[in-house]
């Protein structure tokens, strides 16, 4: 299709420029430019028409899908911000006896499975019981010791 269009363009350019020997290249371009522009607009219009829904029900459905996708993205972003604000710090350590699974997994090196084990072995009298009960390794405990507490 492109080769055909290019051939037509070249033939048109040659014919227009050869009709009047006094026609300059600038004049040829001025005559050919509208043809090229209209051809591009036509092909762009044809491809964009085929991608758009053709009836109101399809428009409603595609809008609903896009809205649902945006809603999920916003919810995920809000949860990320909330988790970031709740992330334990040495100033505000996480209580092992009341922390949720999602809060426990924010600790470095704590997976979902480890968080489940920590929750299953409650209550704790001190933080070192994580090592005593073999729930975390000494290395993992060293990473989280300043961020946890027991109340």
C-alpha positions in Angstrom: 0.0 0.0 0.0 2.8 2.4 0.9 4.7 1.6 -2.3 1.5 2.4 -4.3 1.1 5.7 -2.5 4.7 6.6 -3.0 4.5 5.7 -6.7 1.4 7.9 -7.1 3.2 10.7 -5.3 6.3 10.5 -7.4 4.2 10.4 -10.6 2.1 13.4 -9.5 5.2 15.4 -8.6 6.8 14.6 -12.0 3.6 15.5 -13.9 3.1 18.7 -12.0 6.6 19.9 -12.4 6.8 18.9 -16.1 3.6 20.5 -17.1 5.1 24.0 -16.7 8.8 24.1 -17.3 8.9 27.4 -15.3 7.5 25.8 -12.2 10.1 25.8 -9.4 10.6 23.1 -6.9 9.0 25.2 -4.2 5.8 25.5 -6.3 5.9 21.7 -6.9 6.1 21.1 -3.2 3.3 23.6 -2.5 1.1 21.7 -5.0 2.0 18.3 -3.7 1.9 19.0 0.0 -1.9 19.2 0.3 -2.2 15.9 -1.5 0.3 14.3 0.9 -1.4 15.8 3.9 -4.9 14.7 2.9 -3.6 11.2 2.2 -2.1 11.0 5.6 -5.3 12.3 7.2 -7.3 9.8 5.3 -5.2 6.8 6.4 -5.0 8.0 10.0 -8.8 8.5 10.0 -9.4 5.0 8.7 -7.1 3.3 11.3 -8.6 5.3 14.2 -12.1 4.5 13.2 -11.5 0.8 13.2 -10.2 0.8 16.8 -13.1 2.7 18.4 -16.2 1.1 19.6 -19.1 1.4 17.2 -22.1 1.5 19.5 -23.0 3.2 22.8 -22.9 -0.1 24.7 -19.3 -0.8 23.6 -18.4 2.8 24.6 -20.0 2.3 28.1 -18.2 -1.0 28.5 -14.8 0.3 27.5 -15.3 3.3 29.8 -16.3 1.0 32.7 -13.2 -1.1 32.1 -10.9 1.9 32.0 -12.5 3.3 35.2 -12.1 0.0 37.0 -8.4 -0.2 36.0 -7.8 3.3 37.2 -9.6 2.6 40.5 -7.4 -0.4 41.1 -4.3 1.6 40.4 -5.3 4.4 42.7 -6.2 1.9 45.5 -2.8 0.2 45.1 -1.0 3.6 45.3 -3.0 4.6 48.4 -2.1 1.3 50.1 1.5 1.8 49.3 1.4 5.3 50.8 -0.4 3.9 53.9 2.1 1.1 54.3 5.0 3.6 53.9 3.6 5.8 56.6 3.1 2.8 58.9 6.5 1.3 58.3 8.2 0.7 61.6 11.1 2.8 62.7 13.3 2.9 65.8 11.2 5.8 67.0 8.0 3.9 66.4 8.7 0.1 66.6 6.2 -2.5 65.6 4.5 -4.5 68.4 4.9 -8.2 67.6 1.8 -9.1 69.6 -0.6 -6.8 67.7 1.0 -6.3 64.2 -0.9 -7.4 61.2 0.6 -9.7 58.5 1.0 -6.7 56.1 2.8 -4.8 58.8 5.1 -7.7 59.6 6.0 -8.1 55.9 7.2 -4.5 55.8 10.1 -5.6 58.0 13.3 -6.4 56.0 13.7 -10.1 55.3 10.2 -11.1 56.6 8.2 -13.1 54.1 4.5 -13.9 54.2 5.3 -17.4 55.6 7.5 -15.9 58.3 4.8 -13.4 59.2 2.3 -16.2 59.5 4.7 -18.1 61.8 5.2 -15.0 64.0 1.5 -14.4 64.3 0.8 -18.1 65.1 3.3 -18.1 68.0 1.9 -15.1 69.9 2.0 -13.9 72.6 5.6 -12.8 73.1 7.3 -11.6 76.3 10.3 -10.1 74.6 11.6 -9.7 71.0 14.4 -12.2 71.4 11.8 -15.0 71.5 11.8 -14.9 67.7 15.2 -16.5 67.8 14.5 -18.7 70.8 11.4 -20.2 69.0 13.4 -20.5 65.7 11.0 -18.2 63.8 13.8 -16.1 62.4 17.6 -16.5 62.1 20.0 -14.4 64.2 20.9 -12.6 61.0 17.2 -11.7 60.2 16.7 -10.7 63.8 19.7 -8.4 63.6 18.0 -6.6 60.7 14.7 -6.1 62.4 15.7 -5.8 66.1 15.6 -2.0 66.2 12.2 -1.9 64.5 10.2 -4.3 66.7 9.0 -4.3 70.3 6.7 -6.3 72.6 4.2 -4.5 74.8 
